[in-house]
Amino acid sequence: MLPLVTGKVYNDIGLVYSGLKSYENAAECFELAIPLMRTESTNKELEAVLQQNLGAVYNQLKQFNKAMECHRQAVTLHGKRS
């Protein structure tokens, strides 16, 4: 259960960084959170939300190819919701 909680904390910190327009730090937090959610959670919706958050940050960083991949993964995960 600890990795799931840690993943949620990284997501929350990423949202704070994003709100402060510190997009590189936000991306780092979301990137750290995704594998933790992936290994610990059978709820794909949480991982999908992280992919959406990361995609939004990549949009702000003008890394559009990365953003598109994150958003595609989010769409796929939303289709796999438990």
Phi, psi and omega in degrees: 000333181301316178300324179297315178296316179299319178298319178294322178295315177301319178299314180298318179295320177300321178295322178296312178301318180298317178298331178273002181065026175262073192292326178295318177294322178298314180300318179301316180296314180296322178295325177287326184287323187303309181296329178293318178292322183296321184276335187256338190245133171272353178274102183289344180296322178296317178294322179298319179297318178297319178297321177296316179299315180294319177299319179297321178293317177299325175301315180296327179276001181063029175260073193291327178294317177296319180299314181298319180296318178298316181293323176297317178296322178298317179298316179298314181295323178298330177287341181259012184306142179275000000 
